[in-house]
């Protein structure tokens, strides 16, 4: 393993110390886990946008192409 030094504010260091004690785990293990979770969340979030998920459905429904451009569809919006 590679050694990485990290400075923490006193309050965060105290919270990490308490968590390690409560879970009977090392601070290093908790920090590795937190970094892994952050990287995993980033990978998942970076994979697909909402548009990417539904782009195959775009244009498959009947109706106006853009409701915001037709005043009839905007009647009462925001009231």
N, C-alpha and C positions, 0 to 999 in steps of 0.2 A: 504494500500500500504506500501511497504518497502522503507525506505529512503536509498538512495545510494549517497555517496559523490564522486564527480569526479573532478579532477583537469584538466584544459584545458590551453594550451598555450594562451597568450594574443590575438594573431591574430585569433585563432579559436573561442575564447570566443566572440570577437568583431563580427565575422561573424555570430555566433549563435544569438547574440543580435540583429543584423540588420535583420536577417531572421525572428525572432520572431516578431519584430516590423512591418516588411513589410507584414507579413501574419496574423497579429493580433492574434497570438497564443503564448502560454507560451513556454519558453525554455524547460521546462520539457516535454511538449507534443511532441515537435520536437525531443528531444533526445529519448523518448520512441518509436516514429515512426521509427527513424533511426535504432534502435536496432532491432525492429520487422522486418524491411525490410532485414536487414543483416541475421537474423536467418532464414527467409523465403527463401532467396537466397541460403543459405547453405543447407537447407533441400532439395530444388529442385535439386541443383547440386549434392548432395550426393545420390540421388535416383537411377539413371541409368547412366551407361557409354554408349558411342557410341556403343561399342560391345554389351552391354545388349540390346540395341534397335534393332540391326540387327542380333543377333546370330541365330535366326530362319531361316535366309536366307543363312547363311554360308554353302557352299557346294552344293547349289542348281543350280549354273550356271556351264556351260561347259567352259573349258579353262584350261590353266596352273594353277597349284595350287599356284605358287609363281613366279611372273614376275621378281623379283629381282635376282633369281638364274639362269635365262636363259639369256646368253649374247645376244641372238638374240633380246630379248625384251628390252634390255638396250642400244642398238645401238643408239648413238646420245644423250643419256641422259646427261644432265649437260653441254652441249656445247652451 
